[in-house]
Amino acid sequence: MPVNLSAPNPQDLHPVPGVQIGVAMAGVRKANRRDLTVVTLAEGSAVAGVFTKNRFCAAPVQICQKHLAAGTDIRALLVNTGNANAGTGEDGLVRAQTTCIALARHLDIAPEQVLPFSTGVIMETLPIDRIQAGLPAALADLKADNWALAAEGIMTTDTLPKAASRQVKVGNATVTVTGISKGAGMIKPNMATMLGYVATDAKIAPALLQGLAKDAADASFNRITIDGDTSTNDSFVVIATRQADHAEITSWDSPEGRAVREAVIAVSVQLAQAIVRDGEGATKFITITVEGGRDEAECRLAAYAIAHSPLVKTAFFASDPNLGRILAAVGYAGIDDLDQNLIELHLDDVHVVTKGGRRPEYREEDGQRVMKQSEITIRVGLARGTAATTLWTCDLSHDYVTINADYRS
């Protein structure tokens, strides 16, 4: 079961002017499930994205990057689940492009104005005939308030759809930011998440949008990990339809710019944390903060070493305060001149380690109390400087193995 996560209330997801969404059952992999989503964007919308750094990136990722680099106005997104169209070679590229052509014909736009996305099983042929056959139903379903169904339609091993929304005042206008994401396994984003989309009607200067997408990813999706595997299909897209009635935002330094930027990042953080809370087999949501580093990079090394350690993650699943495993992970993180005699470790409110050794006042029952919680914070002090970083992960349970062993069945 997800850790303190519930399905979004459709009424809480504000429509974004300029965005319409349609969802259909195309039978891409399994019958009778929503697996095809079309998003249409008003003319004049700006779109930016960041994508996986996995060198074995999927065909739709390559097509998305090509279409965005061409500078053409993006007017539609096409998302299928059940098949990743990754590890499919030149045929996969042709099939991804064919889906763009098919949707473009329906919308009377150019194929280069369509961004394709796929998620699901790797190294299987994308069934473009099913996708093409499902497009009319998805287009007939286009609505401004279909965000909740879209969140469901992009799921794979997720147990719950993931969505977030908020509104802020910009001048006299109310600006909306709404987003969805999916992911539960194969999560160690090296840019963003498996799939994530955040849209706003804010009138943002197009030149600012790519920087916003990167900053939002770095503050959210680039701070989560479930199993340390970077997906072949990671894609995070930020959309600004520019429909809101306020002066154009040309700098993030203005009060209006800060308000919009903070709202986009806040929605992204909520979506990213939802992925961890719904991690495959997860029973604990764990926040890891490493502070006192010389720079953020070495703090991230230590934090990810903790987050990726199977020994640490299984100890948290068992609620076993075997906390020496955390110290061991910090020690092999790759900080070559780390002084172990300066390390501090807190588990929530419990001070476990001081000056590199067990704190005399620490009691096993205190650690046990914290380990039984569903939400836990690990805080490590390196005593090397003023830099710090925070990321989010989960425990590793029996169910993670079961889910991934049975994934294709």
N, C-alpha and C positions, 0 to 999 in steps of 0.2 A: 504494500500500500504506500502511496506517496506520503512524504513527511510533511505534515501540516500544510497540505495543498488541496484545494478543492477546485472543481470545474468552474470556469468563469460564468458569471451571470450575464446572459446576452444583453440585458437591460443596462448593464454597467459599461458596455463597450460603445463609446460614442462613435457614430458614423463620421467619416472624414470627408468633407465636401470635395468632390472631384474623384472619389474612389468608389467603384462598384465591384462587387464580388459575386461570382456564381460558383456553385459546387455541384458536382454530379458523381454518380456511380458509373465508372467506365469499365470495371472489371480488369484493371491493369494486372493485378495479381490474384485477387480474390473477389468473388461475387458479393454483391449486396453490402458494399462498404463505400463510403465517400472517399474517393481517391483521385479526383481531378478537380482542380481549382483554377478558375480564370479571374484575373484582376484587371480591370480596365481603368485607365487614368485619363483625366481631362487633358485636353490640349494645353500645352504650356507648362506641364508638370516637369519637375527636375528629379532625376533619379541618380543615386550613387550606390556603390556596393563594395564590399570587401569579401574575399574568397579564400578558400583553403590554400595553404602553402604545401600541401601534400603534392609531390611531383607527379603522382599518379592521379591527377585530378580528373573528374568526370567530364564527359562530353558536354553536358549543359553548362558546366562552369566555364569551359573554354568558349562556348558560344556567347554566354553572358558577357564575359570579358571583352570579346571581340565587338559586340554590339554597343557596349558602353564606351569603348575606346573610339568608336567611329563618330561619336558625338551626335548621333541621331536622337531626336526626341522619342523617348520610350513611352509607348501608349498602352502596353499590356504586359502582364506576367502570366505565365502558364506553368502550373505546378502539378506534377504527378507523384503519387506515392506508390510503393510496392515494387518499384524497379529503379535502381540508381543510375542506369545507363553509364556505368563506370567500368573500366577494364574492357571496353567494347571496341576499341580501335577506331579506324576510319568509318566503319559502318555505324558506330554510335554517333559520330559527328553528323553524318548524313541524316540519321533518324532524328536527332535533336533539331537540326535545321528544318527537316520536313514538318515537324510539329509547329514550328514558328510560321512556316508558310501556310499551313492549314488554318491556324488562328487568324493570321493576317488577312486571308481571303474573306473570312467571315466578317472581319471588322473594317475591311477596306483600308488597310494600312500596309506599310511595307514590312516584310519579314524582319528587317533590322530594327524595327520598333517593338519587337517582342523579346522578352527575356524568358528563357526556359529554365525550369528547375526540376530536378528529379531526386527522389530519395527512396531507399529500399535496398534490395539485394544487389550486390555487386557482381559483375561479369555475366549478366544475363541480357539477352536482346530485348530492347525496348519495343513493346507491342504497339507500334504507331497506328495500326488499324483500329485498335480499341480506343486509343486516345482521340483519333479523328472522329470516330463514331460517337464519342461522348461529348464532343464540343457543343453541339446544338443544345443539349440539355443544360450544360453549364452556362451557356450564354442566355438561355431562357430564364435562368435562375438569378441573373444579375440583380443585385440589390445593394443599397448603401449600408444596410444593417446586417450583413451576412458574416460579420467577423467571427462570431462564435462557431458557425458551421465551417468556416475556412480553417479555424484552428483545429477542428476535428478532422477535416479533410486532408491535412498534411501530416497526420500522425503515422508512425510505424509501430515501434514497440512501446510508445508512450501509453500510459494507462489513463491519462487525463489530457484534454486539450489545454493549451497554455495561451493566455491572452492578457493584455493589460491596456489601460486607457486612462488618460487624464486630460484636463483642460486648464489653460492658463489665460490670463488677460494680457493682451498686447495692445497698448493704446486703448481704444474703445471697443476692440474686437475680442471675441472669445475664440482662442485657438485650440484646436483639438490635436492630440497625439494618441494614436491607437496602434497596437502592434500584436503580432502573434509569433510564436516560435514552436519548433518541435525538436525533440531529442530526448533520449533516455539512456542510450549506450553509444559506444564509439565516440565518446566525448572527451577530447582534450583539444579544444579549438585552438588552432594556430592562426587565428584571425577573428573568428566569430563563433557561430554554432552550426549545427547541421543545416537548419533552415530558420531564418528569422527575417521578419518584415516589420518595419515601423513606418507609419505614414503620418503626415501632418498637413494641415492646410495652411500653415504659416507661409508668408510670402518671404521666403529665404532666397537670397541671391544665389543662382545656380553654382557660382564659383566656390561658395562656402560649403556645399553639400558633401563633397568627398571627404573633406577634413572632419566634418561632423560624423560621418559614418565611421571613420577610423577611430575618432575619439570615443564614440559611443561603444564600439566594439571593445576597445582597450579597457574601458571602465566597467565592462559587464561580461560579455561572452568570452573575452580573452582572460578572464579570471576564474573560469570554472573548469573542473575536470571530474570525470566519473571513473574512467578506466585507463586514461593515458593514451588512448588511440585517437589519432587525428583523422577525421573522415575525409573521404575523397570528394565529398559533395558540399562541404561547408560553404554557406552563402548567407550573407547578411546585407539586406538592402534597406536604404533609407529613401523615402519618397516625400517630396514637398510638392503638393498640388498648387500652392501659391494662390489659393482661392480666398483666403481671409482678407478682410477689408482693413488693412493697416499698411503703414509705410514699409517699403521693402527693407528687410534686415540685411545690412551690408557688412556688419561687424558683430562679433560675439562680445565685444566690450561694452555695448550699450545695454541698458536695463532690459530692453525688449529682447535683444539677442541672448542675454544670459538666461532669461526666463524660458525661452524656447529650447535653448541648448540643454538646460537642466531638466526640462520635462522629457526630452528625447532620451537623455541618459537614464533618467529615473525609470522610464518604461522599459528600456533595454535591460537594466539591472533586474527589474522584477521578472522579466521573461527569462533571463539567464539563470536566476536563482530557482525559478520554477523547474527548469530542466534538471538541476541537481536534486531538487526535492522529489522529482519523479524518476530519479536514476534507477536503472534496472536492478531490482531487488533491494533498493535502499531502505534502511530503517532509521538512519541518523543523518541530519544535515549539519555539516561541520564547517565552521568558519576558521580559517587559518590566517593569523596575522604574524608577520615577521618584521621586527623593528630593530632599529639600531644598526642598520647596515651602512656600508660606505656609499652604496648606490642602490637604486631599486632593483637592478639586475641581479645582484647577489641575494637580495631578499627574496626575489622570485625563485632563484635556484633552491633555496632552503625550503620555501613554502611548497613548491612542486615536489621536492624530494619526499616531504611528509605526505602530501596528498596522494602520491603515486605508490607509496610503499604498501604492498599487500599485507605485510605484517602489521603495520599501523591500522590499516583499514579493517582487517579481520578482528583485531583487538577491540576496535570500537563496536563492531557488530556484536561481539560477545560481551560487551560492557566490562571488559577486563582492563584494569588500569595498569597494563604492562607498558609503562610510559618510557622505559628505556629505549623502546623501539623508535620513539620520536627523536631522541637524542642521536641514535645511530643514523637516522635518515639525515639529520642536519649535518652530521659529520661526513657523510659521503656525498653531500650535495655538490661539491666541486669548488668550495671556497678554500683554496689551498693554504692560506695563511691564517685560517680561523683559530682563535685561541679558545680551546674548550673550557678553560678555567674562568671564562667571563660569561658563559651562557646562563640565561635565566629562562625558566619555563613555567607558565601558568596554564592551568586547565580551568576555564571560567574564573571563578573567584578563588581557586585553590592555587597557592604558590608551591609548586612541586620541586623545582630545581633552583638553586642559587649558586653562583660561582662555579658552575659546571658539575655540581654534585647534588645529591638528594638533600633537600632542606631539612634540618633536624626536626622542625615542627610539623613536617608533612606526615599525614596519617593515611594509610591505605583506604580506610573507610571514607575519607573525604574524596579521594579520587574515584572510588566506586560510586559514590552518590552522583557525581557529575557524569560519569560514563553511562549511567542508566537513563540520562535525559535524551530526548529526541533531537534536541538542538544543543550543540556544544561549540565552545570557542577555544581554540588552541592559540596561545600567544607566546612567541619565542623572542627573546632579546639577545642580540648578537654583541652589543656593546662595542661597536666599531665606528659608529657615525650616527647620522640623523635620518637616514632613509628608511622607508617602511613600505610594505605592500600587504594587501589582503586578497585572498581568493577563497572560493567555496568548493567543497567536495562532499562526498558521502562515504558511507562504510561499504564494505564488500561482503555480501552475504551468499548463502547457498543458492538463493534464487537467481543471482546474477549468472552463475554457471548454467543453471537449468534453462534460463531464458535464451542464452546465447547458444547452448547446445541444441535447442529445439527451434532456432530462428527460422530455418528454411522449411520446416515441416508443416 
